């Protein structure tokens, strides 16, 4: 699909959202009725009754947080080199924002075809502000065969830059968390000529034990990470709106790989951590986050 295609109209029962982050407006089509896949509700394709966020309230905060991080980390053209893959795209706010920020190619993925179709319509609304290639592919999480991962990353013509994986509010249950991390690890597998890949996940505490699941999955798939407190990324005036709740941003890359350029932004000034090293037997989740968090300087 070309970004310049005519934008579709907003249909009956749908709502046009205009979200502004850092002076950049992104238009999104939302429906107030949830779409369901076989094993999970795709809540992020719905709008709040007060329309104050993309998706439901928490999903919107996670997407906004990713957008603010992209705005900060993409300084100096780092984003323009990346091939972006958004997992569980829903409305596609983060992926569309990456395209608006100059990403050469963005691949939107979702396991629900209705959610993916809605995402494609939202992307077309923003065509005039996008210069890169936008692509859409169905994807169910789990370990991807090397050929499948290469096929997904090779969808864009000439898209050979480092991989940037995005995910906003995508952790809902134990099996899904492990499948998500398996997918992330497959996409971040070192590939000749691409540079070190990075995943940026904005996560909400959706179930008891989710942090321990995250830590275990990172250890299993040999993922190195650091967490970024929202205060390190989002202006104070934005934080006061309360969109972000308990959302945290976690950056992941493969152990042994060089630190990705997008994780080295001077604007963030954080220190890399091994998530597995922060796990303590029987630790409370809040304490776990304190151990993981590396607060950035202003």
ABEGO torsion letter per residue (X at the ends): XBAABBBBBBBBGBBBBBBBBGGBBBBBBBBABBBBBAABBBAAABBBAAGABBEBAAAAAAAAAAAAAAAAAABGGAAAABBBBBBGAEAGAAAAAAAAAGBABBBBBBABAAAAAAAAAAAAAAAAABABBBBBBBBBBEBBBAAAAAAAAAABBGBABBBBBBBBGABABAAAAAAAAAAAAAAABBBBGAEBBBBBBBBBBABBGAAAAAAAAAAAAGBBBBBBBAAAABBAAAAAAGAAEABBBBBBBBBGBBBBAAAABAAAGBBBBBAAAABBBGBBAAAAAAAABBBBBX
